[in-house]
């Protein structure tokens, strides 16, 4: 499959198709690079704990507070991106994140770490909202499931590459501070390239706006957040999507943050643990592509069914990890990969495709921002919750909690399926 050549609705010029292709690859690759300054902390945490004699509970506080800052940033950047544009938000998020990641590396106290990482997460929050707005302008509604499915591999691949890259820095003997300085430089380099290789929408290259783009400059300028949110909440199924976002983002965040620490605790070296952790987002890439293709192939009315069926298998895989993960490292490793596959598929539909389905082109940023924001309020519990349960009880206890969460999400997925069929 040619990832950048999803058939466009209607005939377009060679210039249009060239810029759509360039924009596609830019947001796919560069948003993945955001994870250099996001996933570095999960690899650095065991080193920080050793340097300051902290526990999982201590570093969990950093994760929880910074995740709440991320959720707040989603609420702010969502409506803002509908006013200032996706490309501006995307690039501002990138460069600010690089700055605050490097700032974190200068720290020597818990309050400083919390402040710096919260600023970093707040800055990062605008990247996805900006991306979703750009995608909604280049791909028609009947293409957007596949487009988002393909583009959404960026945060899984970004996660994979960042774990390997930061793990390699550990293997080379770099200290925990360099794990925040070096990735910041990498991210800036990607940002410089992105300024030249992506466009907000076809109008920026002198083309006509596609027929599915319904907003205008006057719409961008208005400041009616509450009315916009009210419009979204009156749409059937939006609350269900937000509820799914809370649960799935919590599960995803817990694995993203704690997997290297968990594998390290089982007896592996930190760099090896970082490399093994990459199986989770790598398999997530495949699940994301499959979910996007199925949802487009069988129509928007089948997105709920795709979500529900994949969550059934996710629940079973989480149970295997909880029951047998500490007894067999091979079985735990396989379960971790399958969890990534069956989690990221539904997650990408909820946080990406659903935002465009509900928000259209006029409220894409607002919908994406709110869906993500409520999700990361739930994800904030992954820091303190994962740290507390793993320290006081066991990692199996953590995973059994996720089994319950996944079962609840599965039930919501089936409710969504029924509602879609009754439209």
C-alpha positions in Angstrom: 0.0 0.0 0.0 1.3 3.5 -0.9 0.9 5.2 2.4 0.8 8.7 1.0 -1.4 8.1 -2.0 -4.8 7.3 -0.5 -7.2 8.1 -3.3 -8.4 11.6 -3.0 -12.0 12.6 -3.5 -12.2 14.3 -6.9 -9.5 15.3 -9.4 -6.5 17.3 -8.1 -3.4 18.9 -9.7 0.0 17.4 -9.5 1.0 20.3 -7.2 -1.8 19.5 -4.8 -0.9 15.8 -4.7 2.8 16.5 -4.2 2.1 18.8 -1.2 -0.4 16.4 0.3 2.3 13.7 0.0 4.9 15.9 1.6 2.6 17.0 4.4 1.6 13.3 5.0 5.2 12.2 5.5 6.1 15.3 7.5 3.4 14.8 10.1 4.0 11.0 10.2 7.7 11.3 10.8 8.0 14.6 12.8 5.2 13.8 15.3 7.0 10.6 16.0 10.1 12.6 16.8 8.1 14.4 19.6 8.6 11.2 21.6 12.3 11.9 21.9 11.3 14.5 24.5 8.4 12.5 25.9 9.5 8.9 26.2 13.0 9.8 27.4 11.7 10.1 31.0 10.5 6.5 31.2 14.1 5.3 30.4 15.7 7.9 32.7 13.5 7.2 35.7 15.5 4.3 37.2 18.6 6.4 36.8 16.9 9.4 38.5 15.7 7.2 41.3 19.2 5.9 41.9 20.7 9.4 41.8 18.3 10.8 44.3 17.3 7.6 46.2 13.7 7.9 45.2 11.1 5.2 44.8 8.4 4.5 42.2 6.0 6.5 44.3 8.2 9.5 44.3 8.8 9.6 40.5 5.1 8.8 40.0 4.3 12.2 41.4 6.2 13.8 38.6 4.3 11.7 36.1 0.9 12.4 37.6 1.2 16.2 37.9 2.8 16.6 34.5 0.0 14.5 32.9 -2.6 16.8 34.4 -0.7 19.7 32.8 -0.9 17.7 29.5 -4.7 17.4 29.9 -5.0 21.1 30.7 -2.9 21.8 27.6 -5.3 19.7 25.5 -8.2 21.8 26.6 -6.4 25.0 25.8 -4.8 24.0 22.5 -7.9 22.2 21.1 -10.0 25.4 20.6 -6.9 27.5 20.0 -5.8 25.4 17.0 -9.2 26.0 15.4 -8.3 29.7 15.5 -4.5 29.9 14.8 -4.1 26.9 12.5 -2.7 23.4 12.8 0.8 24.0 11.4 1.5 26.9 13.8 0.3 24.8 16.8 2.3 21.8 15.6 5.6 23.7 15.3 5.1 25.8 18.5 4.5 22.6 20.4 7.7 21.0 19.0 10.1 23.8 19.7 8.8 24.5 23.2 8.9 20.8 24.1 12.6 20.7 23.1 13.3 23.7 25.3 11.6 22.3 28.4 13.1 18.9 28.0 16.5 20.4 28.1 15.5 22.5 31.1 14.5 19.4 33.0 18.0 18.0 32.6 19.3 21.0 34.6 17.2 20.0 37.7 18.2 18.8 41.1 15.0 18.8 43.2 11.5 17.4 43.0 9.8 20.8 42.7 12.0 21.7 39.8 11.4 18.4 38.0 7.7 18.7 38.5 7.6 22.3 37.1 9.9 21.6 34.1 8.2 18.4 33.1 4.8 19.9 33.5 5.8 22.7 31.2 7.1 20.1 28.7 3.9 18.1 28.8 1.8 21.3 28.4 3.8 22.2 25.4 3.6 18.7 23.9 -0.2 18.8 24.2 -0.7 20.9 21.1 1.2 18.7 18.7 -1.5 16.1 18.1 -4.3 18.6 17.9 -2.4 20.5 15.3 -1.8 17.4 13.3 -5.4 16.3 13.3 -6.5 19.7 12.0 -4.0 19.5 9.2 -5.1 16.0 8.3 -8.8 17.0 8.2 -8.0 19.5 5.5 -6.1 17.1 3.2 -8.3 14.0 3.4 -12.0 13.6 2.7 -14.3 12.0 5.4 -14.4 8.6 3.6 -10.6 8.6 3.5 -9.9 9.8 7.0 -10.0 6.5 8.9 -7.3 5.0 6.7 -5.3 8.2 6.7 -5.4 8.5 10.5 -4.7 4.8 10.9 -1.6 5.2 8.8 -0.5 8.5 10.3 -1.2 7.3 13.8 1.7 4.8 13.5 3.8 7.9 14.2 3.4 7.9 17.9 4.0 4.1 18.1 7.0 4.2 15.8 8.2 7.4 17.6 7.9 5.5 20.8 9.8 2.5 19.4 12.6 4.7 18.0 12.9 6.9 21.1 13.2 3.8 23.3 15.9 2.4 21.2 17.7 5.8 20.8 17.6 6.7 24.5 18.4 3.2 25.4 21.5 3.4 23.2 22.5 6.6 25.0 22.4 4.6 28.3 24.5 1.8 26.6 27.1 4.4 25.6 27.4 5.5 29.2 25.5 8.8 29.1 24.1 10.0 32.4 20.4 10.8 33.1 20.9 14.5 32.3 22.1 13.8 28.8 18.9 11.7 28.2 17.1 15.1 28.2 19.7 17.3 26.5 20.5 15.1 23.4 16.9 14.3 22.5 16.0 18.0 22.6 18.6 18.6 19.9 17.3 15.8 17.8 13.7 17.2 18.1 14.8 20.7 17.0 16.5 19.3 13.9 13.2 17.6 12.9 11.3 20.8 13.5 13.5 22.9 11.2 12.8 20.4 8.4 9.1 20.5 9.1 8.9 24.3 8.6 9.7 23.7 5.0 7.9 20.4 4.2 4.3 20.7 5.4 1.3 23.0 4.6 -1.7 23.7 6.6 -4.2 23.2 3.8 -4.6 23.3 0.0 -5.3 27.1 0.0 -1.8 27.7 1.2 -0.5 26.5 -2.2 -3.0 28.4 -4.2 -5.5 25.6 -4.6 -9.2 25.7 -3.9 -10.5 24.5 -0.6 -11.8 20.9 -0.8 -15.6 20.6 -0.6 -15.5 18.9 2.8 -13.7 21.9 4.4 -16.6 24.0 5.6 -15.0 26.6 7.9 -13.7 30.1 7.1 -11.5 32.8 8.6 -14.4 34.2 10.4 -15.1 30.9 12.1 -11.5 30.6 13.2 -11.7 34.0 14.9 -14.7 33.4 17.0 -14.3 32.6 20.7 -17.3 30.4 21.5 -15.7 27.5 23.3 -18.7 26.6 25.4 -21.1 26.7 22.5 -18.7 24.5 20.5 -18.5 22.0 23.3 -22.3 22.0 23.8 -22.7 21.2 20.1 -20.3 18.3 20.4 -22.1 16.9 23.6 -25.4 17.0 21.8 -24.0 14.5 19.2 -25.0 10.9 19.9 -22.1 8.9 21.1 -19.7 11.7 22.0 -19.9 11.0 25.7 -19.2 7.3 25.1 -16.1 8.2 23.1 -14.9 10.5 25.9 -15.4 7.7 28.4 -13.4 5.3 26.3 -10.7 7.9 26.0 -10.3 8.0 29.8 -9.9 4.3 30.1 -7.8 3.6 27.1 -5.4 6.5 27.7 -5.0 5.4 31.3 -4.0 1.9 30.1 -1.7 3.2 27.4 0.0 5.8 29.7 0.7 3.2 32.4 2.5 1.0 29.9 4.4 3.9 28.3 5.7 5.2 31.6 6.3 2.0 33.6 7.3 -0.8 31.1 11.1 -0.1 31.3 10.9 0.1 35.1 8.8 -3.1 35.2 11.2 -5.1 32.9 14.2 -3.7 34.8 12.7 -4.9 38.1 12.4 -8.5 36.7 16.2 -8.6 36.5 17.1 -7.1 33.1 19.6 -4.3 32.5 18.1 -0.9 31.9 19.2 -0.6 28.3 17.9 -4.1 27.5 14.6 -3.3 29.3 14.3 -0.1 27.1 14.8 -2.2 23.9 12.3 -4.9 25.0 9.8 -2.2 25.9 9.7 -1.2 22.2 7.6 -4.3 21.4 4.5 -2.6 22.9 4.4 0.4 20.5 5.8 -1.6 17.6 2.9 -4.0 17.6 0.6 -1.0 18.2 1.6 0.2 14.8 0.1 -2.8 13.2 -3.0 -2.7 15.3 -3.6 1.0 14.4 -3.3 0.4 10.6 -5.6 -2.6 10.8 -8.3 -0.8 12.9 -8.2 2.3 10.5 -8.5 0.1 7.4 -11.4 -2.0 8.8 -13.3 1.1 10.0 -13.1 2.7 6.5 -13.7 -0.5 4.6 -16.9 -1.3 6.5 -18.0 2.3 7.0 -18.2 4.7 9.9 -21.1 2.8 11.3 -18.7 -0.1 12.1 -16.1 1.8 14.1 -17.7 0.9 17.4 -17.7 -2.8 16.4 -14.0 -2.6 15.6 -13.3 -1.0 18.9 -15.3 -3.6 20.9 -13.9 -6.7 19.3 -10.3 -5.6 19.7 -10.9 -4.7 23.3 -12.3 -8.3 24.0 -8.9 -9.7 23.0 -7.0 -6.9 24.9 -8.8 -7.9 28.1 -7.7 -11.5 27.6 -4.0 -10.5 26.9 -3.9 -8.3 30.0 -5.1 -11.2 32.1 -2.3 -13.4 30.7 0.3 -10.8 31.7 -1.2 -10.3 35.1 -1.4 -14.1 35.9 1.8 -15.3 34.2 4.0 -12.3 33.3 6.3 -12.7 36.4 6.6 -16.5 35.8 7.7 -16.6 32.2 9.5 -13.7 30.7 8.9 -15.1 27.2 5.1 -15.3 27.7 5.1 -11.8 29.3 7.0 -10.4 26.3 4.5 -11.9 23.9 1.6 -10.7 25.9 3.1 -7.2 26.0 3.3 -7.1 22.2 -0.3 -8.4 21.8 -1.5 -5.8 24.3 0.1 -3.1 22.2 -1.6 -4.5 19.0 -5.1 -4.7 20.5 -4.9 -1.4 22.5 -3.5 1.0 20.0 -6.1 0.1 17.3 -9.1 1.2 19.4 -7.1 4.0 20.9 -6.3 5.5 17.5 -10.0 5.4 16.5 -11.1 7.1 19.7 -8.5 9.9 19.8 -8.0 10.4 16.1 -10.7 9.3 13.7 -13.6 10.0 16.2 -12.4 13.6 16.6 -12.8 14.2 12.9 -16.1 12.2 12.7 -17.6 14.4 15.4 -15.8 17.7 14.9 -15.8 17.8 11.1 -13.3 20.3 9.7 -14.8 23.2 11.7 -14.4 21.8 15.2 -11.7 19.2 14.6 -9.2 20.8 17.1 -11.9 21.3 19.8 -13.1 17.7 19.5 -9.6 16.3 19.5 -8.5 18.5 22.4 -11.5 17.6 24.6 -11.4 13.8 23.8 -7.6 13.8 24.6 -8.0 16.1 27.6 -10.5 13.9 29.5 -8.3 10.9 28.5 -5.2 12.3 30.1 -7.1 13.2 33.3 -7.5 9.4 33.6 -3.9 8.9 32.5 -2.7 11.1 35.4 -3.6 8.2 37.7 -1.0 6.0 35.9 1.9 7.9 37.6 0.8 7.7 41.3 -1.3 4.6 40.8 1.3 2.5 39.1 4.0 3.7 41.5 1.9 3.0 44.6 0.5 -0.4 43.6 3.9 -1.7 42.3 5.7 -0.6 45.5 3.0 -1.6 48.1 1.7 -4.8 46.4 3.1 -6.1 43.1 3.1 -5.6 39.3 0.5 -8.3 39.0 -1.8 -6.1 41.0 -1.3 -3.3 38.6 -2.1 -5.5 35.6 -5.2 -7.0 37.3 -6.5 -3.4 37.7 -6.0 -3.0 33.9 -8.0 -6.2 33.2 -10.9 -4.6 35.0 -10.5 -1.3 33.1 -10.3 -3.1 29.8 -13.4 -5.1 30.6 -15.3 -1.9 31.3 -14.0 -0.3 28.1 -15.2 -3.4 26.2 -18.7 -3.0 27.6 -18.7 0.7 26.5 -17.5 -0.4 23.0 -20.5 -2.7 22.6 -22.9 0.0 23.8 -21.3 2.3 21.1 -21.8 -0.5 18.5 -25.5 -0.8 19.3 -26.0 3.0 19.1 -24.2 3.1 15.7 -26.5 0.4 14.3 -29.6 2.2 15.6 -28.8 5.5 14.0 
